[in-house]
Amino acid sequence: MSYPFDYISELVFVETEIKTADIILVLGGSQPQLMERAAELYNEGLAPYVLPSGHFNSKIPEYSSEWEFLKSIGLKLDVPEEKILKEDQARNTFENAEFSWKVIKENNLSVKKAILVCKAFHSRRALLTYQSVFPKGIEFFVACVPDRKEITKDNWFLDEDKIKIVMGEVVKIGRYFESYIKKLQG
């Protein structure tokens, strides 16, 4: 028997098989797990470049940007500096995607497949955002990491704080894509 929260879980949480790609895209954040996972994938030879994205974040004031924070972790985990591309202006998920695509174009990279590293509860919105911003035909693989509260598809509905965060994600998906859906019809 399915519970209503099972359908919400299917909407919000997405993780795919990870295959060889042209780039690893890391959504901005203040959690080291994001770049730790990206470095792991890079060191496994799954992509030749890593592109962290993100502007200043008050949760990590010792860094000028999320990008700088994530880069510092990548360097400690043996990702060569020349393989870490720079995007340090994005302030939200749409900007992460838009500005990352701009960096890819500026570096004349051919991207047909991309690995997207993000928090588990943010995975559907992140994937939909990158799919709507990047050119059609690019295949995305989603690699999720736990957030500080360890929100997962299997536990979010067991804790009031986690429920609030995941239901907030449902609202954000609606807000993010309402106007986009209208554009698709026109």
Secondary structure, 3 states (H helix, E strand, C coil): CCCHHHHHHHHHCCCCCCCCCCEEEECCCCCHHHHHHHHHHHHCCCCCCEEECCCCCCCCCCCCCHHHHHHHHHHHCCCCHHHECCCCCCCCHHHHHHHHHHHHHHCCCCCCEEEEEEEHHHHHHHHHHHHHHCCCCCEEEEEEECCCCCCCCCCHHHCHHHHHHHHHHHHHHHHHHHHHHHHHHC
